[in-house]
Amino acid sequence: MSDSQTLPPTAAKRIGVAADHGGFELKENLAGMLREAHYEVFDFGDGQPKPDDDYPDFGEPLAHAVAFGEVHRGIAICGSGVGVCIAANKVPGVRACLIHESFSARQGVEDDDMT
């Protein structure tokens, strides 16, 4: 599903973020940077770092929001990044990948239909 099918072309870019305790601090920093860059940020949690939370509780709702066009892109974070990618990729219409630098992020979106 393309962005143009679900959101008006004049809408601000909507970015969803989600993280368990392993990625909470990074999620908070990224969300702040995105807001400063005038993106509309939707936080799928966790709202506070809790050692017993688990990445699927936050990554799966974010993946569904991406699949249904409620956000343009999603950033999901866990301790390693691997588990949340696996969880997100179980949602039909989502292509998630572990990204550590900007080249792979751009390549994944432009050439590999990563959402």
C-alpha positions in Angstrom: 0.0 0.0 0.0 1.6 3.3 -1.0 1.5 6.5 1.0 -0.6 8.2 -1.6 -3.4 5.7 -1.1 -3.8 6.3 2.6 -2.6 9.8 3.5 -3.3 13.1 1.7 -0.2 14.3 -0.2 -0.1 17.5 1.9 0.0 15.7 5.2 3.1 16.0 7.4 5.2 12.9 7.4 3.9 10.7 10.1 6.5 8.6 11.8 5.7 5.9 14.4 8.3 5.0 17.0 8.3 2.0 19.4 10.7 0.5 21.8 11.0 -1.8 24.8 13.3 -1.1 27.7 16.3 -2.0 25.6 15.7 0.9 23.2 13.7 3.3 25.3 16.4 6.0 25.6 17.2 5.9 21.9 13.5 6.1 21.0 13.0 9.1 23.2 16.0 10.9 21.6 14.9 10.0 18.0 11.4 11.1 18.7 12.7 14.5 19.9 14.9 14.9 16.8 12.0 14.0 14.5 9.7 16.5 16.1 12.4 19.2 15.8 12.5 18.3 12.1 8.7 18.9 11.9 7.6 15.3 11.6 4.4 14.2 13.3 5.6 11.5 15.7 3.3 8.8 17.1 4.7 6.9 20.1 3.7 3.3 20.4 5.5 2.9 23.7 6.8 2.0 26.0 6.1 5.2 27.9 8.8 4.4 30.5 11.6 1.9 30.7 10.3 -1.2 32.4 12.7 -4.2 32.6 9.9 -6.7 32.2 8.4 -5.2 29.0 8.8 -7.0 25.7 9.4 -5.7 22.2 6.3 -7.4 20.5 4.0 -5.4 22.8 5.2 -2.2 21.0 6.6 -3.3 17.7 3.5 -5.2 16.5 1.1 -2.3 17.0 3.5 0.0 15.2 3.8 -2.5 12.3 0.0 -2.7 12.0 -0.1 1.1 11.9 2.4 1.1 9.0 0.5 -1.6 7.2 -2.8 0.2 7.5 -1.2 3.6 6.4 -1.7 5.3 9.7 2.0 6.3 9.7 4.3 6.7 6.7 7.3 4.9 8.3 8.0 3.1 11.6 11.1 3.0 13.8 11.1 0.0 16.2 13.9 -0.5 18.7 14.8 -3.3 21.0 18.1 -4.4 22.7 19.6 -5.9 19.5 17.0 -4.8 16.9 16.7 -8.3 15.6 13.6 -9.4 17.6 11.5 -6.4 16.8 12.4 -6.8 13.1 11.2 -10.4 13.2 8.0 -9.3 15.0 7.3 -6.5 12.5 7.9 -8.7 9.5 5.2 -11.1 10.6 2.6 -8.3 9.9 1.4 -8.6 6.2 2.4 -5.5 4.2 5.4 -4.7 6.4 9.1 -5.0 5.4 11.4 -4.3 8.4 15.2 -4.5 8.5 17.9 -3.9 11.0 19.6 -0.6 10.1 22.8 0.8 11.6 23.6 3.6 9.2 22.0 6.0 6.7 23.0 4.3 3.4 21.1 1.0 4.3 18.1 3.0 5.5 17.9 5.0 2.2 18.6 1.9 0.1 16.0 -0.2 1.9 13.3 2.4 1.4 14.1 3.4 -2.2 15.0 0.1 -3.7 13.6 -2.6 -1.4 10.2 -1.2 -0.4 11.1 -1.2 3.2 8.4 0.4 5.3 
